Every structure is written in C-alpha cells, then in structure tokens.
Amino acid sequence: METKLDKNRMEKVRRRCGFMNGIEVEVEGSRGGLCLAWKKEISVNLRSFSKWHIDALIKEDNVKEEWRYTGLYGSPYLKDKNTVWNLLRRLDQEANYPWLVEGDFNEILFSFEKSGGVQRDNKRMKAFRETLEDCQLVDIGYSSHLPYSSSDHCPILLDTNKSNAFTGSRKFHFEALWTMEESLEEVIRES
C-alpha cells in the first residue's frame, strides 16, 4: 500500500498490527512510501524494490509451490507513467513463478471508470491497458481492503488460505477489462 509515512513510523504501525516481519520503502515528501508485511509462518525473499514497487518470492508452509508478489505504486504524475509501465514490463520478464501484482496503479482502463474532474487522456489509458495485457497478470488469492487512517488508500489484506476465503454473499463487481476476453460470453453462459 502507499503509506505516506516515513520508514520508522510505518514499521511501528506494522508491528502494532501484529506483523513482526516487513519491508518498508521510504516516502518521498507527502507521496509514496510502500510497505509489505507478513506473518511469521510465511517466508518472503525480497527480489527488488524501488519507490514504485516491492517484488518478492513467497513461500507458505501449506503451499508446495513458491509464488511471486509485486506491490506496485503507479505514479500520479504523467511524466513518470512510462517509467512505471516499463518497470512492470521488466518485472514480467522475470516471471518464472505464479505472479500476483496488486496496489495502486493511479490509472484507469476506460474513461467511464472516472467520475468528475478532468477527462483522462485516451493514450494514457491505452498504454495502461497494453501494459496489463503484455504482462498477462494472474490473481492467485483473495484480497480485501482494510480500514485506513493516514493515507487516502486502504491497506490490502491478501489471504491465500482458501479455507479462510470469504464465503458469504458478495456484491457482484464487474471489471471492464473482462470485455476484452474472448471467452467472456462463454463464461457468462456457463454461469
């Protein structure tokens, strides 16, 4: 998550939340700052990090195969967009494991996803869609948003233990990117 906190303060918050293990990336001014926190039963091998990302290999006791997690903070500034998308493409080249990427991309896929404010440039949205398509990202777990306080973003809790997955009724959530999938109509019919 984007923390907007300096490393020491974020470490204190992380520990108060019961996560003794973690990685913090320093905030720059009032923007950015990243944190990845995990429980002691999980082994995390840090691969790389920057002000835009944390990339790690994850090994869980109850899962045979290692998998890869990348937490991404997409720059809100136009001048940095290509840097972040190129970073994501470069990280994709190292994808020898099941890979989950999540975070705040600070971008939208289609203009109807935005309400109010200045209209988003079509070239920016297209570049974002192309980056996601090039990387063929796959979700391997269940995530939910947690309450937040000092940031304008919610922390994300990822639970890969399927027995802990949410089983109650969930509100349907439609992602516009699904319409780009050739198999969409077949999946809808089968459902």
DASUL-V153705 format. One line per field, one symbol per residue. ss: DSSP state (@ for helix, = for strand, . for the rest). psi: psi as a letter, one per 30 degrees, with the letter a starting at -180 (. if undefined). Layout:
ss = ???
psi = ???
//
This chain:
ss = .=....@@@@@@@@@@....========..========...========...========......=======....@@@@@@@@@@@@@@@.....=======......@@@........@@@@@@@@@@@@@@......====..........====..@@@...........@@@@@...@@@@@@@.
psi = ljeglleeeeeeeeeffgjfklkkkkljbglbklkkkllffkkkjkellafflkklkkkkegkekllkkjkkjkkfkeffeeeeeeeeeeeefgiglkkkklajfhllelfffkklakkkkeeeeeeeeeeeeefhkkkgakllkllleflglklkkkjgjfffkkfakkkkjkkffeffkefeeeeeee.
//
